[in-house]
Amino acid sequence: MNVKRRFIDMPFGQIHYRQSGAADAPKLMLLHASPGSSKQLELLIEKMSQRFLVVAPDTLGNGDSTPPIQEQPEIADYGAAMFAFAKALGWSRMHLYGTHTGARIATWMALSDATQVDRLILDGFGLYTPESIDEILKVYAPSIEPDQQGIYALQAWQLCRDQYIWFPWFSRKATDRVPHDLPDAEFLHSKFVEVLKGIKSYHKSYKAAFRYSMREHVPNLKNQTLITCAENDLVRKDYDEGKSLLASAEHFTTPGVRTPETASVTAERFTQFLLS
């Protein structure tokens, strides 16, 4: 896998990112889901880099990137940091992909300055009712602090694992069981390690994402946009409503990016959209 890891100094700290592809290829930024980091996008980075110069940053406070300076950052703060990151790379315009929390950051970026964002891919974003948001904000992304007994590590592991058993993960009701197999141990280990790196700040991007209403903002997009979702995505049930939010958007489902085989299929479909 020809994916390089790098850091770049910023006024607010450092952004860690993964990069692959030819320097003269069209530019594409990938924004990951919460919790986790760009590590979870490595297969997509590799496949998309056959046609694009791909960078995938760890968003603030996730993976190896510096935590946000705000006590309660909003999606705008994460988006502004990604614009600053792109400027530091010398990028003035790019295609933009975001999944889950990353889709919300990408939406804010496209609405904030459409001149810097060419085509836009929004992958697997959830839609929440006002009634459900209060409960989700209270319990979905708990603040986890290190302790001398290591209980925090078990909490982080359960958070990473249980998201693939129930949705929402804290429900633990038969009616909320996820209708897909649990990811393999290697996948869960990689995600766990990335979450553990940002254990004291991972919840901030999560909560910012829940506070950012895609129902309100997606209809205002002017970019050529693809609204998509993996068939095994935890928020697959929201896809039909999601794709209806923007009449001009293209839309289709994919097999996801968990294996090299599915990532190849998904990357090919994304490439067709971006280059058509």
Secondary structure, DSSP 8 states (H G I E B T S, - for coil): ---EEEEEEETTEEEEEEEES-TTS-EEEEE--SSS-GGGGHHHHHHHTTTSEEEEE--TTSTTS---SSSS--HHHHHHHHHHHHHHHT-S-EEEEEETHHHHHHHHHHHH-TTTEEEEEEES-----HHHHHHHHHHTS------TT-HHHHHHHHHHHHTTTBSSTTT--GGGB-SS----HHHHHHHHHHHHHTTTTHHHHHHHHHHS-HHHHGGG--S-EEEEEETT-TTGGGHHHHHHT-TT-EEEEE--SSSHHHHHHHHHHHHHHHH-
